[in-house]
Each structure stands twice: as structure tokens, then as C-alpha cells.
């Protein structure tokens, strides 16, 4: 008999109130938090914009982040949030637009003040519009190479004539005529029509008392105008479908496969929960599940389920199956599974299991995630569902009038007309189905929630280090734990091959852990794996045990899959670079070797790990996973060539993207303090110069980063119209120009920046995950335990002269320059 662990829920229900101007406010006080999250949801999106100006809603979202009546330049919301180490973003969907940010709790008021000023009083300067339109156009060109965007576009084309799902709503240079008076009138009228109190919802999650949050919400939210709410337009039906079978060509480097889409009518907000449940069941990896059977009998290399459209009680749910080609057979298998679930599954038990999983997820949600979830709940799209809703969706998915099958391939297809994006697709007749005979099993509860027997020790030496969690006057209801580990090998295996092997053998456990609110990250270098697992402390030893069991000794099927599968990347090139940034500092890769040789090297694995937030009992449980706990000497950081530029190219199709890593010339605390200050001062200026002023790229960032034990500044740019070499030249020009700017800073300005940095470091050290990251990075870099304290001490007394000296070292490349790009360096 197994016992099922249950979660009591991480948070109470939010307190919902309404301001006199109609603004709905959801508040959640969680005293143990160190940060605060905010979301404003506007009930208007791209399907509400005028037909003559596709992308107007998305363009306005961009424009609102620029100058407003009270806050311009470095005082705007985005620089403000970045300067305090927070995060900020927005998204425009079909029927709603969201603006959201997360900051240290002390900066909540300042963030709200800037957010509401930009939403209510944007300047919308035509000069800024001209610049920002180029940014939107660069984003459009990048999305033209994005498989997920193109698939969503393709399924939109299949929906009924007249449905706005088929419309181009991203916006580009041609659809946003900034210089035309009629466009200016439309832009301002759209903002006035939808951005008012009764059409918006504010969610705030923070550690402050509830009444304090309410007082701030009243003060800030009252600036929104009061207007009469219009009746929502009745959406056009998704049916009848315009076609039900097509083949589509994806950009080079994308995986081929079959994508099954279903046009669904959602009776109430409860259907969103039912969609989540069905998606989780379809992606479940337990024996006899839909995903497991397709992997075993059909050679399916991966399954991904999500709605590509979900608005106004309608949804288009897509089931993507990679590595298969017979769409009709995949549809028949899915229908067979749906019929089995409808007939044999205890839906009430499935719903109970699903609610338990959601409760565990709540325990680990960050303030920003909670704020966005509150916004969705307030909009009525996140209500708990019942058995009838689930079975209703299952029956709809079996309706022959509601499915679309799109097979993606590498062969050329003609351009589909009138989509905005370059969609290469054509209709095709349905394929022959063939017979199916499969033994399904009813989806069970998450295996990590059942009591498990103690695993035998793995034949791996391990060096384990434990630290207590930070003292918190308001402990979390469900304690969190973090485990960081480096799995090293005696000789390199090659990062590409290792990455593919790890993906194959770990994906089942990673999915199960993610369902319970765990974040599992696995990074690869040529000769090591780096793991990060964080989530509920009472479950973390189970996740570690299950994952290490899979990673310790991959079977021959995993090895074959690693050699047969693609090690390339799909999506934006800059993301591929970030996933492989460790390769910048690695020696040149050797020729690929066979399975036998690599398995021998893999068997030399040894573990070095750090855990925070573990009880004494859990520490013993983790130690017992390993047959030996002998100390393993951590590998020393490899020496780097100073004052040279090393350029490496990886395979990632698409626009030119480039990472430039500038390591510090040494690891002295004073040097690190100075370089951390440079990153803090440069991040906003780099974004402003490269993205906004020069409009050179879509993905632009600058940050302080540790790579392969080396610390320094990392710059990233993806550009639709520059070569990689030209991107590097612009980064170098920026660095040279900033020397004079730094020299103009006063001691007070430098002191304020240092104080902000100190506050960020202290805030990190006060949380379990932040402290774990600080200690682990120091361990990998071979630094003393007191290193960060000494860095902080130097930040207290940094002068403009010291900052300028560090800037000169950065601009001249004293620590070397390491480039990773998907394009070759120009001659």
C-alpha cells in the first residue's frame, strides 16, 4: 500500500476589491516573501484592434514602456526595475494585454507609480514611434523563423472564415504607418477606448500587510479614468473548418513531425482547468500512457500539448508529436486513447490528482507567477472544473468536424497567401489511417507523490556539502530546498552528444518534478553536467533520487537515441547560444567517438554538490544514494588567454546572433566589485543604445555572469539585418563610448549604484535559492567563503576613479574576449 503525499496549498484566497473608477484589485499578502509581484490585465487585445492596422495593440504595448508624463529616460519602469535586479515584461494576446513586473518589496510603490503613469499618461511621441516600429519589425522578422509562431498561424488559417484567429496581428513596418494622421488617431482612440478602470484588473502579491497593499492600490490605481464598459463582442464560431489536412515547411533546423489541432468550444472558465488536465494526461510518461506508448511503438521523440489560442470561451488545442510522419495514424491513436479514458478512467480521481499537483505548484510559485495567476482567476478563466466539463472536451476532441492535421517537413512547400508571416503550407488529402491496437493504462498519480522505498547506493563517489537555510522571521508554509551538483567525467564526452543523452534519459523525471512545482535545470559542458533542483523540501530527496538513478547509468536505448537524435536547436538563435554559452571557454571539440568509448568515459562520473534547506534526515537520505561519499577534489578553473579574442561558431539556423563574454582580468574582490558595478551601470544604457536608438536587434542584454568558473560581463544581441562581425563592432563601439560617460558620473551617482547592488546581494542571500546560487557559484569558481563579504565591503567605498579603471580594462579586453555566434566571423 502506498501513501499519497498531499499539499495543503501555499496561499489563502486573494482579497478582491473594486475602486470607485471600476478597477478590480486582487491582493495577496505572503509575509515570507522578499519580493513583490504585480500584474495589470487589460481586457483588450489584438482581436479588438481596427482591421486596417494589424499589430496596433501590440505596438501600443511597446510604446507604453517609453516616456510618460512623469517618467522619462532612466526613470521609466523598465530601467527602474532592471536597476533593482527585478524583471519586467508584457504580452499582447487575442483578447487581453498584460503588463507585469517583480521587484524587491521596498521598490513596489515606485514600480506601481511608474506602471500606472505609463498606462494612463503615455507621451506617444511620433519620433519614438518611428524607432519603436523598427523594434516591432525586428521582432516580426525573428518570429518569422519561430516554429511555434508559424504553427499558431497555420492552425489559425484552418479556422472558420471570418474568425480573427486567421488575421495577422503581430504588426510590422508596412502595417504600422506612423506618419499617417489616421493611424495616429486610431492609436490614441484605441488607448482611450480600452485603458480605463472598469476594463482593467490589478493583482499585487507581496509581503506587506493586506491593508497596506490596499492603500497603495487605491493611491496608484485611482489615476485610471472612469468610463462605461462596452459589451464584449460575440466571437465568430471556429467552425466550419476551412481545411482539415495540410503539410507545412518549417524553417531550417526545425524538427519534423505531426501536429494535431482541435477547435473547441469552452462553456465556462472551468474549461481552462480541464484543458490543463487533458494536456498533463497526454504528456504523462508513465507506463501505458499516450506519450509512453507513442515513444515505444511509433518512435515518437517528444510530445508537447498546449492551446495556441484560448480566448472568449474558445480554444485551439494542439498536440505536437515530433519524429513521426503519419498524421492520420497519430489522430487514430489519439482518438483511441480518448475513448479509453472516457470509458475507463475515474475522472473524479484524475481531477483530485490534478488539484493536488496544482497545490504543490503553488508552494513554489514566485510573486510574479502568483500575480499573473490571480489576474487570470479574476478574469474568470481559472475556475476549478468538474467531471462533465472534462468529458465534454473529450467528446469534442473525438468529433470528426473539429480536428486539423498538419504534418511538418523539410521539403519545399508553396507560400500560403495573406498571413503576414511567411507561411509555407498547402492543403493535402487525408492520409490512410491504418489499424491501431494499443494497450492503454489510465493515468495515475504523480509517482513522486507516493512513498518510495530507499534506493540502493549508486557506484559514484560524491562530495556533499550542506548549509542551513537563511533565518526568516516569517517562514514559508511549505519549506523550500535547493540542490546544486556538478557531475564530472575524467575525459570530455562532447557537450552536444552529452546534452542529447541527458535530455533523453531525464525528460520523464523532469516532467514529473515540474508538475509538483520543481524547477530542474541541467546544463552541459564537454566534460560535466551541472544540475539545479529547487522546490518543496519535503519532496526534493525523491526528485534527486529519481533523477540521479536515470543519469547514473543510461541504458543502451538512451545512448542510441542520443546518437540518432538531432543535437541542433530550434527557435531563436540567441536562446541556442545561451544554452551553449559554456562552450565559449572550452577547448576545441574533438572528433565524435562511438558509443562504447563514450560509455567508458561516462562511467568515470563523480559528484560534487551543495544542498540548502535539507533536514538532517534528508541529508542522510541523499548521502545514501551514493555508494561512496569520499571527498572528490573539485576541478580547477582552466587558465584563459588574456588580451585575445576567441570566436566560436555553433549550429543554429536563422538571423545572426552573438554572445560576447569579457572575463575579469583576475578574481580579486575589488575587481569583482568594480565589474559588478559596470554591469549594473551598463545594462540599461546598452539596451537603450543598441535596441532603441540604433534599432540593431530584437534580443539585447548585458549582465554580470559566471561561465565555467570565470566571472565577467556577458553581452548578447540578435539582429535581423547585421552580420555577427558587425554586431561585435557595435558592442565594442558601445564599450569605448561608455568610458567618457563613466568619467562624468559624480561620487553620489556611483554611491547610489553601489547601494543598489549591495541591496540586491543582501536580498539574494536572504532567500534559499539566492543563497544557494551565491555559495555554489563561489565554490565552482574556487573562491573563499568570505569572498562575497569582501566584495560587498569594496562596494561600500568604490570611487568613480576605480570604476573608470575597470571600464578601461573592459574596453581594452584585458581579460580576453570570447565570442559565441551562429555565424562565422567575417574576414
Secondary structure, DSSP 8 states (H G I E B T S, - for coil): ---B-----SS---EEEE-TTS-EEEEEE-TT-SEEEEEEEES--GGGS-TTSTTHHHHHHHHHTS-BSS--GGGSHHHHHHHTT-EEEEEE-SS-EEEEEEEEGGGHHHHHHHHHHHHHSB---HHHHHHHHHHHHHHHHHHTT-HHHHHHHHHHHHS-TT-GGGS--S--TTT--TT-HHHHHHHHHHHHHH-SGGGEEEEEEESS-HHHHHHHHHHHHTTS---------------S-S-SEEEEE--TT---EEEEEEEEE--STTHHHHHHHHHHHHH--STTSHHHHHHHHH---EEEEEEEEEETTEEEEEEEEET---HHHHHHHHHHHHHHHHHH--HHHHHHHHHHHHHHHHHH--HHHHHHHHHHHHTT------HHHHHHHHHHHT-TTSEEEEEEESS---B-SS-SS--EEEE-------------------GGGB-------EEEEEEEEEE-----SS--SS-EEEEEEEEE-SS---HHHHHHHHHHHHHHHHHHHHHTT-EEEEEEETTEEEEEEEEEHHHHHHHHHHHHHHHHT--HHHHHHHHHS-----S-HHHHHHHTGGGGGS--------HHHHHHHHTT-EEEEEEES--HHHHHHHHTTEEE-------------TT-EEEEE----SSEEEEEEEE-S---HHHHHHHHHHHHHHHHHHHIIIIIIS---SEEEEEEEEETTEEEEEEEEEESSS-HHHHHHHHHHHHHHHHHHHHT--HHHHHHHHHHHHHHHHHHHTSHHHHHHHHHHHHHTT--TTHHHHHHHHHTT--HHHHHHHHHHHHHTTT-EEEEESS----
